[in-house]
Amino acid sequence: MGFMFCSFTTIMEINKEFLGKLFEQAVVNPRLRQNFDLRTSANDNSQRMLNALLPGTVVPIHRHPQSTENVFLLCGKIVEVICDENGNEIERIHLDPSIGNYGCVVPQGAWHTVEVLEPSVIYEAKDGKYGEDRSETFDAFKAKEAENKEQVSTGKATRL
């Protein structure tokens, strides 16, 4: 998947009209979400984006082993859900700017997901280029873990 990078020659306003267009794109996206990349070049080794999320979107439990994740809610209501190493929910952080709960910082390596309670837009930022930051979903991690256990039990483990 290719990315378009922002080229700011004038100030970019992030206003109700802009977010409305992002929501329009999310409605027709089968994933019920749409992001807008705020990086300015391929040399930017971060992830900075706006993400429009609609109720019903499924964000798999995942983690970022090399970075914290900063999440700021511009509008809407979401719940950031933190999970333990078995995928069990251990904490729920309710974000709702109308009552003063604007965001959170998910710790490096913490398993997490999000529940979208109403159409919402978050600004999220992480270190590392997308696809190169060792982020992983819980299901992929567990499948790899099971495969490693199987290799050990059958004596096919790879030695380094």
FENQUICOR-V249403 format. One record per residue. N is the residue number from 0. RES is the residue in three letters. PHI is phi in radians with two decimals (none if undefined). OMEGA is omega in radians with two decimals (999 if undefined). Layout:
N&RES&PHI&OMEGA ; N&RES&PHI&OMEGA
This chain:
0&MET&none&3.13 ; 1&GLY&-1.53&3.13 ; 2&PHE&-2.05&2.98 ; 3&MET&-1.72&3.14 ; 4&PHE&-1.77&3.13 ; 5&CYS&-1.27&3.02 ; 6&SER&-2.12&-3.04 ; 7&PHE&-1.58&3.02 ; 8&THR&-1.80&3.02 ; 9&THR&-2.36&3.12 ; 10&ILE&-1.19&3.08 ; 11&MET&-1.64&3.10 ; 12&GLU&-1.60&3.05 ; 13&ILE&-1.84&-3.03 ; 14&ASN&-2.22&-3.09 ; 15&LYS&-1.01&3.13 ; 16&GLU&-1.11&3.13 ; 17&PHE&-1.09&3.14 ; 18&LEU&-1.12&3.08 ; 19&GLY&-1.05&3.10 ; 20&LYS&-1.15&3.10 ; 21&LEU&-1.14&3.08 ; 22&PHE&-1.10&3.12 ; 23&GLU&-1.03&3.11 ; 24&GLN&-1.19&3.14 ; 25&ALA&-1.13&-3.12 ; 26&VAL&-1.06&-3.10 ; 27&VAL&-1.62&3.10 ; 28&ASN&-1.45&-3.14 ; 29&PRO&-1.00&3.13 ; 30&ARG&-1.43&-3.13 ; 31&LEU&1.03&3.04 ; 32&ARG&-2.73&-3.13 ; 33&GLN&-2.61&3.10 ; 34&ASN&-1.86&3.09 ; 35&PHE&-2.27&-3.07 ; 36&ASP&-1.29&-3.13 ; 37&LEU&-1.78&3.08 ; 38&ARG&-1.25&-3.06 ; 39&THR&-1.84&3.11 ; 40&SER&-2.83&3.10 ; 41&ALA&-1.20&3.12 ; 42&ASN&-1.44&3.13 ; 43&ASP&-1.35&-3.07 ; 44&ASN&-1.54&3.11 ; 45&SER&-2.18&2.98 ; 46&GLN&-2.16&3.11 ; 47&ARG&-2.33&-3.06 ; 48&MET&-2.69&2.89 ; 49&LEU&-1.71&-3.13 ; 50&ASN&-2.35&3.06 ; 51&ALA&-1.50&-3.06 ; 52&LEU&-2.16&3.10 ; 53&LEU&-1.94&3.05 ; 54&PRO&-0.94&-3.12 ; 55&GLY&1.74&3.08 ; 56&THR&-1.13&-3.14 ; 57&VAL&-1.95&3.06 ; 58&VAL&-1.88&-3.10 ; 59&PRO&-1.03&3.02 ; 60&ILE&-1.03&-3.08 ; 61&HIS&-2.64&3.08 ; 62&ARG&-2.58&3.11 ; 63&HIS&-2.16&-3.04 ; 64&PRO&-1.12&-3.06 ; 65&GLN&-1.94&-3.06 ; 66&SER&-2.76&2.87 ; 67&THR&-1.34&3.03 ; 68&GLU&-2.17&3.10 ; 69&ASN&-1.62&-3.12 ; 70&VAL&-2.20&3.08 ; 71&PHE&-2.16&-3.08 ; 72&LEU&-1.62&3.13 ; 73&LEU&-1.43&3.11 ; 74&CYS&-2.74&3.12 ; 75&GLY&1.72&3.13 ; 76&LYS&-2.52&3.09 ; 77&ILE&-2.43&3.01 ; 78&VAL&-2.17&3.02 ; 79&GLU&-1.49&-3.06 ; 80&VAL&-1.94&3.11 ; 81&ILE&-1.75&-3.08 ; 82&CYS&-2.12&3.08 ; 83&ASP&-1.53&-3.07 ; 84&GLU&-1.19&3.07 ; 85&ASN&-1.82&3.14 ; 86&GLY&1.47&3.13 ; 87&ASN&-1.50&3.13 ; 88&GLU&-1.09&3.10 ; 89&ILE&-2.13&-3.14 ; 90&GLU&-2.75&3.08 ; 91&ARG&-2.19&3.13 ; 92&ILE&-1.96&-3.12 ; 93&HIS&-1.45&3.11 ; 94&LEU&-1.91&-3.11 ; 95&ASP&-2.78&-3.08 ; 96&PRO&-1.10&-3.13 ; 97&SER&-1.18&3.10 ; 98&ILE&-2.03&3.05 ; 99&GLY&1.60&3.08 ; 100&ASN&-1.76&-2.93 ; 101&TYR&-1.64&-3.07 ; 102&GLY&3.13&3.13 ; 103&CYS&-2.76&3.03 ; 104&VAL&-2.04&3.12 ; 105&VAL&-1.40&-3.10 ; 106&PRO&-1.07&3.08 ; 107&GLN&-0.94&3.08 ; 108&GLY&1.42&-3.11 ; 109&ALA&-1.34&3.03 ; 110&TRP&-1.23&-3.11 ; 111&HIS&-2.75&3.04 ; 112&THR&-2.63&3.13 ; 113&VAL&-2.43&2.99 ; 114&GLU&-1.92&-3.11 ; 115&VAL&-1.77&-3.08 ; 116&LEU&-1.56&3.06 ; 117&GLU&-2.69&-3.13 ; 118&PRO&-0.84&-2.99 ; 119&SER&-2.47&2.99 ; 120&VAL&-2.24&3.07 ; 121&ILE&-2.00&2.89 ; 122&TYR&-1.77&3.11 ; 123&GLU&-2.23&-3.13 ; 124&ALA&-2.49&3.11 ; 125&LYS&-2.52&3.03 ; 126&ASP&-1.42&3.02 ; 127&GLY&1.58&3.11 ; 128&LYS&-1.16&3.08 ; 129&TYR&-1.02&3.14 ; 130&GLY&1.51&-3.13 ; 131&GLU&-2.13&-3.02 ; 132&ASP&-1.75&3.14 ; 133&ARG&1.13&3.05 ; 134&SER&-1.09&-3.13 ; 135&GLU&-2.61&3.06 ; 136&THR&-1.48&3.14 ; 137&PHE&-1.09&-3.13 ; 138&ASP&-1.08&3.13 ; 139&ALA&-1.15&3.12 ; 140&PHE&-1.10&-3.12 ; 141&LYS&-1.15&3.11 ; 142&ALA&-1.12&3.12 ; 143&LYS&-1.16&3.11 ; 144&GLU&-1.09&3.13 ; 145&ALA&-1.13&3.12 ; 146&GLU&-1.11&3.12 ; 147&ASN&-1.10&3.12 ; 148&LYS&-1.13&3.12 ; 149&GLU&-1.10&3.13 ; 150&GLN&-1.10&3.12 ; 151&VAL&-1.15&-3.09 ; 152&SER&-1.22&3.13 ; 153&THR&-1.70&3.13 ; 154&GLY&1.33&-3.13 ; 155&LYS&-1.79&-3.12 ; 156&ALA&-1.14&3.12 ; 157&THR&-1.47&3.09 ; 158&ARG&-1.75&3.13 ; 159&LEU&-1.68&999
